[in-house]
Amino acid sequence: MIAYFRAGSSIPLTLKIYDGNSSQYPSAFVRTKAGAFETVNLLHLTSGFYVSESSQIPQTPYVVVQYRVFSDALKTTYSTEYGGAVELFINNDLAVPVACQIDSMDETKFVRAKVYRKDGTLLQTLSVPHVSAGLYLTDTTMPAGESFVVVVLDVFDDAGFTQPSTEHGSTQYVYGYNLLAAIDVRDGLIGGI
């Protein structure tokens, strides 16, 4: 999910477990551009729907919330039945987030982003660093006078960006004010969240 926020507000944290299981122990890991911000334990509300909220978010270009489901109350064992989820909250007055979530949570890949103006001019090439559990994230700025940019993301097996991943492909998306800004890699394919 992509949503917007204002600095100083809290973010609603919600996770729905598809089969309604109420005996799991999910947590939300809230990160700002500067890094880890807080970990929030989610409370079961009803039918596998878990909720909480973050603390007040400082001024930052984006906030990433990564949900992980644990099978034990001490939160030492990730559930093998339920995967994680990621939400991206954007303060789009400050930055263009460049994000890639690999569903298999593969932390060994290398992600490169190329950012283009709407006329096709290459603005910059970015290495997108791994943050946690298959989440790769960085940001850039919206060029003055532009209403959107095109971001092309490629996943590689090597740090030199010479061996395209055979498991994960590439994709492109348009990012502009009030437009979608993240991608998701599922079963070897990359598609919009």
Secondary structure by P-SEA (a helix, b strand, c coil): ccccccccbbbbbbbbcccccccbbbbbbbbccccccbbbbbbbcccccccccccccccccbbbbbbbbbcccccccccccbbbbbbbbbccccccccccccccccccbbbbbbbbccccccccccccccccccccbbbbbccccccbbbbbbbbbccccccccccccccccccccccccccccccccccccc
